[in-house]
């Protein structure tokens, strides 16, 4: 059994670790609340924006066939936007979303498709540099509260490459925030934009100024950027939730270990005291016998 000094040293060490993980849990909880409010506030807007696009794209005067972001082509080349975190200590968050992306990549490669990657986050970038297909671009260091200006370069690369015919389809893999304990790795098609059937009858056509093509083109680009920004919001909320839970579990594990070490320390201390008493009793008995 280790000595009482060694056990005390281990207890101090584990207590210091528990303080760090508790502080990290508090910070992650604060960031998670802000990220959760952000993602829940913007989700209805992103949903409504998609409905507006569906409406505009189905107007007879909009000439949808002339819009490059709506063009359906035979899929031979695919680009995947992978959204992960810049840091670890978030439990299985990064691992789960990278596993989802890797499964999709393997599926596409089995179908004979050429796959190219664009990554947001250091964890996904580092993993895919070692094990994944070629990287077209990588983005790191996004703030905890990104704006459309932060994701504009990502959207521009994806849109321009798709319009130029470098890819026939663009997807993104991210973690959708359901709740603190329900985080869902998801792969979603970004381009070409697939319009859904309208839930209500369309109104009559309108007169557009300057023209339907220009207006719809701007709306399509803006919508794509909104969907990417919303995915980043979802990923940030998921990452902070995963980190908070991971740090809470680490703190609980440290406290449990402290309890076990304290019990071991008390046993070792009691054993040492017992041995000292036995030595004293044995010495007294020897003096009495003499």
PyMOL commands that set and color helices and strands:
alter all, ss='L'
color gray80, all
select helices_A, chain A and resi 4-57+60-62+64-66+68-70+93-110+122-131+148-163+212-289
alter helices_A, ss='H'
color red, helices_A
select strands_A, chain A and resi 77-83+114-120+135-139+169-179+182-191
alter strands_A, ss='S'
color yellow, strands_A
deselect
rebuild
show_as cartoon
